[in-house]
Amino acid sequence: MKNRWAWFVCFLAITAGWQAVYSMTMTRGELSGLFFQGDRFHRPPGMASEGYVYANSAGYDGEFYRLLARDPLGRKGYWRYMDDPRYRARRILIPALSFVLGAGEPAAVDFSYVLIVDVFLALGGVCFLRLAKGCCPSWLAAALYLFIPAVVASTDRMLTDGPVVAGFLAAWVFLEERRTVPLLAVLTLLPLARETALCVTAGVVAVYAVERRFRMASLAAASTAPAVAWWCFVALRTHPSGAPGALIRLPLWPQFLRLFQPYSRPVAQPIDLFLQALDEVACLCLLLAFAWLAVRLVSDLRRGRVSEDVWLVLPSAALAAVAGSRQIMSEGYAFMRADSVLIAWAAVRMLWISPLRMAWYLPASSLALTVYRAGPFLRLLGH
């Protein structure tokens, strides 16, 4: 792909531009509003008056990662203000980089966090374009990438899912191109961003094991050592997390039930019904991704050789199939972003086959989030 750095700057400008519009219209120009800090969130005394706070809100996950960025080693006692310290503190990569880049200064740490997320998302966009392999115009592939649910959610609320999707796309590119050093670097960083990214490592190990490249499989597995060391550090300083057991369900059962269990929002009924319909469309897109992977896997098994990208995404898809608590499935920003590695894989595969016919898939998977994004622009036009 030509002009990859130009596309990197383009992705960065689009993401930052959206965030600027949101901040100007929704948070009185406060960049900290992107962390979605609620007034029901009990903050440490040192942060009690810092940043934009949403009224009558419990906030969102980004408020905990902002807290972690202010105290990455837990020395200030900020960890005890998190909803689940062990669960949150494991995801240290972006908060730690933000703390270092911002030199520990509060406003600079906030800015650094947003910048790092935006850079990761832009790099993911470049990888998406490379995987599209020229099967559609670059502008179309770029636009589609911006509709991946995790990319939308991380742009809006400073979550870790978007960078993980970017890392998955990068691992896919480096695996295809046999670029060992960049691949191992990505695999080292990913579990530090989010522990579920171990599934990407498992996929790479599976690829090498099937190819009988056991030395490479061992190196890929060994790349998790820094993450494991950090998790041990966190485990020594926190109480056990109840999150893993609370999230696991029968495979695909929550996703199937989601079609028949619409969830209401505190808005006018016509708008609520419209958003519920968009949720149904998104859920169908998710089930289609599972079906598409199953079709590809069966087809490859009949040929006697499973494709590398199928092995790569299979562990992430297995986790997505069983991770579906009621809290995840009922929340618009949650139930699609958590499965975005699988959705991104399905989108790339569909583009390879019929780009123009399949261009609807990613926008349809994030329609409800896209509608939500209309609010800031309407306010801007209203001014």
Secondary structure as GFF3:
##gff-version 3
##sequence-region A 1 383
A	DSSP	alpha_helix	4	26	.	.	.	ID=ss1
A	DSSP	three_ten_helix	31	35	.	.	.	ID=ss2
A	DSSP	beta_strand	37	38	.	.	.	ID=ss3
A	DSSP	three_ten_helix	45	47	.	.	.	ID=ss4
A	DSSP	beta_strand	53	54	.	.	.	ID=ss5
A	DSSP	alpha_helix	62	70	.	.	.	ID=ss6
A	DSSP	three_ten_helix	78	81	.	.	.	ID=ss7
A	DSSP	alpha_helix	85	89	.	.	.	ID=ss8
A	DSSP	alpha_helix	93	101	.	.	.	ID=ss9
A	DSSP	alpha_helix	106	132	.	.	.	ID=ss10
A	DSSP	alpha_helix	138	145	.	.	.	ID=ss11
A	DSSP	alpha_helix	149	157	.	.	.	ID=ss12
A	DSSP	alpha_helix	161	176	.	.	.	ID=ss13
A	DSSP	alpha_helix	180	193	.	.	.	ID=ss14
A	DSSP	three_ten_helix	195	197	.	.	.	ID=ss15
A	DSSP	alpha_helix	198	210	.	.	.	ID=ss16
A	DSSP	alpha_helix	214	222	.	.	.	ID=ss17
A	DSSP	alpha_helix	225	235	.	.	.	ID=ss18
A	DSSP	alpha_helix	243	247	.	.	.	ID=ss19
A	DSSP	alpha_helix	253	258	.	.	.	ID=ss20
A	DSSP	alpha_helix	269	303	.	.	.	ID=ss21
A	DSSP	alpha_helix	308	322	.	.	.	ID=ss22
A	DSSP	alpha_helix	326	329	.	.	.	ID=ss23
A	DSSP	three_ten_helix	337	339	.	.	.	ID=ss24
A	DSSP	alpha_helix	340	353	.	.	.	ID=ss25
A	DSSP	alpha_helix	355	358	.	.	.	ID=ss26
A	DSSP	alpha_helix	361	365	.	.	.	ID=ss27
A	DSSP	alpha_helix	367	372	.	.	.	ID=ss28
A	DSSP	alpha_helix	374	382	.	.	.	ID=ss29
###
